[in-house]
Amino acid sequence: MNRKIGILLFGGLLVICFAIATGAFYSYHNERAKSIRLQAQVDELTVRQRATEAKLEDAKKTATRLQLELQEVKGQLDTLNAELSQEKSSRLEASNKLEQLNADLEQQKKIRQDLEERLNQAHEEGLKIKEQVKIIQQQKNGLEAKLKELESGPSGVELGKVVVNNETVQEKPVTSEPSKAEKKPEAPKQKTLEGKVMVVNKDYNFAVINLGSKDGVKTGDVFSVYQGGKVIGELKVEKVHESMAAAGFSEDLKNIINENDVVAQKAK
């Protein structure tokens, strides 16, 4: 009976051992399968990690490239902004220059119009002056002709009417010596040549006296002009004829000297 119990115990132990072995084998098998699965998962994760790391590296490279491109684009944008600002400045400067040119053009137009008006005015004044010169030349020619006629005539001949300054002057008889009835200037200590003013031309500022080369008058001689015994100015001989001479006078004497004023040669 003890043997049966021993066999039963042994059989039970065998069953228990078999069960334990079976459980251990089954557990080992499960663990191995699980380990294989986990290793596969680890390998898969490793592959994924490597792929992810590769993608990350590519992404870093792409980010770096994009960053460089972004910097380049920013540089181009800054360059474009600078060029745009310069273009705006150039346009503003060109606009200011254009406005200045327009203002200068308007000013030049006004100046041109002013010059044209002045030119027209000067042309009109020139025509008037030409007419005046023509009239004065005619008067001068008539006066010179009369002087030549007087020069060729005998001493003491009576002058006709001579037109001076558009006025008709009745000349008195010309004599080489002044009339006794005329009032003479105060007698100088030395003997001086005396005469009188025959004609006054206020356009050319000269007078004709009744003293000429036959009286010893020469070009450059100076005569004092008297009115009422007082000296009012001087005449300087510019042209000498036989019985008369033409002498110039200053502007101060222009409105004072008259025909028949007494003249006396100044001592040299």
C-alpha positions in Angstrom: 0.0 0.0 0.0 2.9 2.3 0.7 4.2 1.3 -2.7 1.0 2.3 -4.4 1.0 5.6 -2.5 4.6 6.1 -3.6 3.7 5.3 -7.2 0.7 7.6 -7.0 2.8 10.3 -5.5 5.5 9.7 -8.1 2.8 9.7 -10.8 1.4 12.8 -9.3 4.8 14.3 -9.2 5.4 13.3 -12.8 2.1 14.9 -13.8 3.0 17.9 -11.8 6.4 18.1 -13.4 5.0 17.4 -16.8 2.4 20.1 -16.2 5.1 22.4 -14.9 7.3 21.6 -17.9 4.4 22.0 -20.2 3.6 25.3 -18.7 7.2 26.4 -18.7 7.6 25.3 -22.3 4.4 27.0 -23.2 5.5 30.1 -21.3 8.9 29.9 -22.9 7.3 29.5 -26.3 5.0 32.5 -25.6 7.8 34.5 -24.3 10.0 33.6 -27.3 7.2 34.5 -29.6 6.6 37.6 -27.8 10.3 38.4 -27.8 10.4 37.7 -31.5 7.5 40.0 -32.0 9.1 42.6 -29.8 12.4 42.2 -31.7 10.5 42.6 -34.9 8.8 45.6 -33.6 12.1 47.0 -32.4 13.6 46.3 -35.8 10.7 48.0 -37.4 10.9 50.9 -35.0 14.6 51.0 -35.7 14.0 51.1 -39.4 11.3 53.8 -38.9 13.7 55.7 -36.6 16.4 55.5 -39.2 13.9 56.6 -41.9 12.7 59.3 -39.6 16.2 60.4 -38.8 17.0 60.4 -42.6 13.8 62.5 -43.2 14.8 64.7 -40.3 18.3 65.2 -41.8 16.7 65.9 -45.1 14.3 68.3 -43.4 17.3 70.0 -41.7 19.1 70.2 -45.1 15.9 71.6 -46.7 15.4 74.0 -43.8 19.0 75.2 -44.2 18.6 75.5 -47.9 15.3 77.3 -47.5 16.9 79.6 -44.9 19.7 80.4 -47.3 17.1 81.0 -50.0 15.2 83.2 -47.6 18.3 85.2 -46.8 19.0 85.5 -50.5 15.4 86.6 -51.2 15.6 89.1 -48.3 18.8 90.4 -49.8 17.2 90.7 -53.2 14.2 92.4 -51.6 16.4 94.9 -49.8 18.2 95.5 -53.1 14.8 96.0 -54.8 13.7 98.3 -52.0 16.9 100.4 -52.3 16.5 100.5 -56.1 12.9 101.5 -55.7 13.8 104.2 -53.2 16.5 105.4 -55.6 14.1 105.4 -58.5 11.6 107.4 -56.5 14.3 109.8 -55.5 15.4 110.1 -59.2 11.8 110.6 -60.3 11.3 113.2 -57.6 14.5 114.9 -58.7 13.6 114.7 -62.3 10.1 116.1 -61.5 11.7 119.0 -59.6 14.1 119.6 -62.5 11.2 119.5 -64.9 9.3 122.0 -62.8 12.5 124.2 -62.6 12.9 123.9 -66.4 9.3 124.9 -66.9 9.8 127.9 -64.6 13.0 128.8 -66.4 11.2 128.4 -69.8 8.4 130.7 -68.6 11.0 133.2 -67.4 12.9 132.9 -70.7 9.6 133.5 -72.6 8.9 136.6 -70.5 12.5 137.8 -71.0 12.1 137.1 -74.7 8.8 139.0 -74.9 10.4 141.8 -72.9 13.4 141.9 -75.3 11.1 141.8 -78.3 9.1 144.7 -76.9 12.3 146.6 -76.1 13.6 145.7 -79.6 10.5 147.0 -81.2 10.6 150.1 -79.1 14.2 150.6 -79.9 13.4 150.1 -83.6 10.7 152.7 -83.4 13.0 155.0 -81.5 15.7 154.3 -84.1 13.4 155.3 -86.9 12.5 158.5 -85.0 16.2 159.2 -84.4 16.9 158.6 -88.1 14.2 161.1 -89.0 15.6 163.6 -86.5 19.1 163.0 -87.8 17.8 163.5 -91.3 16.2 166.8 -90.4 19.3 167.9 -88.4 21.5 166.9 -91.4 19.4 168.9 -93.7 19.7 171.9 -91.3 23.4 171.3 -91.1 23.8 171.1 -94.9 21.8 174.3 -95.2 23.9 176.0 -92.6 27.2 174.8 -94.2 25.9 176.0 -97.6 25.1 179.4 -96.0 28.5 179.5 -94.4 30.2 178.8 -97.8 28.0 181.5 -99.3 29.0 183.9 -96.6 32.7 182.9 -96.9 32.7 183.6 -100.7 30.9 187.0 -100.3 32.5 190.3 -99.5 33.0 191.6 -96.0 30.1 193.5 -94.6 27.5 191.8 -96.8 24.1 191.4 -95.3 23.1 187.9 -94.3 19.7 186.6 -95.2 17.6 184.4 -93.0 19.3 181.4 -91.6 17.1 178.6 -90.1 18.6 177.3 -86.8 16.7 174.9 -84.5 13.6 175.2 -86.7 13.4 179.0 -85.9 14.0 181.8 -88.4 16.6 184.3 -87.3 17.1 187.6 -89.1 20.9 188.1 -89.3 22.3 191.6 -89.1 25.0 192.8 -91.4 28.3 191.1 -90.8 31.3 193.3 -90.5 34.8 192.4 -89.7 34.8 195.0 -87.0 32.1 195.4 -84.3 29.8 198.4 -84.6 30.7 201.4 -82.6 27.2 201.5 -81.2 27.6 198.1 -79.7 28.5 197.8 -76.1 32.0 196.4 -75.8 33.3 194.4 -72.9 35.7 195.9 -70.5 38.9 196.6 -72.3 41.7 194.3 -71.3 45.1 195.6 -70.6 46.4 194.0 -73.8 44.8 194.3 -77.2 42.4 191.4 -77.8 40.5 190.2 -80.8 36.8 191.0 -80.4 33.7 190.0 -82.3 30.2 188.7 -81.9 28.0 185.6 -82.2 26.3 185.3 -85.5 24.5 182.0 -85.3 23.8 179.5 -82.4 23.1 175.8 -83.1 21.9 174.1 -79.9 21.5 170.7 -81.6 25.2 170.4 -82.2 26.4 172.8 -79.5 28.3 175.2 -81.7 28.1 178.8 -82.6 29.4 180.9 -85.6 31.3 184.0 -84.8 32.2 186.8 -87.3 35.9 186.3 -86.9 37.9 184.1 -89.3 41.4 183.4 -90.7 41.8 186.9 -92.0 41.5 188.1 -88.4 44.1 185.6 -87.3 41.7 183.1 -85.7 43.1 179.6 -85.6 41.6 176.2 -84.6 41.8 175.7 -80.9 41.5 179.4 -80.0 39.3 180.1 -77.0 36.9 183.1 -76.9 35.0 184.4 -73.8 31.3 185.1 -74.3 30.0 188.3 -72.7 26.4 189.4 -71.9 26.0 192.8 -70.3 29.7 193.1 -69.8 29.9 189.8 -67.8 31.5 186.5 -68.9 28.9 183.8 -69.2 31.1 181.1 -70.8 33.7 180.1 -73.4 33.8 179.0 -77.0 36.5 176.9 -78.5 37.2 177.2 -82.2 36.8 174.0 -84.2 36.6 175.1 -87.8 38.0 178.3 -89.3 36.8 180.1 -92.5 38.1 183.3 -94.0 35.6 185.7 -92.4 34.0 183.5 -89.8 34.6 180.5 -87.5 32.6 177.7 -85.9 33.2 177.1 -82.2 31.8 174.6 -79.8 30.5 175.2 -76.3 29.5 173.2 -73.2 26.0 172.1 -72.1 26.1 174.8 -69.4 26.2 177.5 -72.0 23.7 175.9 -74.3 20.6 177.6 -72.9 22.4 180.9 -72.2 24.3 181.9 -75.3 22.4 184.0 -77.9 23.1 185.6 -81.2 24.9 189.0 -81.1 26.6 188.1 -77.8 30.0 189.7 -77.6 33.1 187.4 -77.8 36.7 188.3 -77.0 39.7 186.1 -77.6 41.4 184.8 -74.4 45.1 185.4 -74.1 47.2 182.3 -74.8 
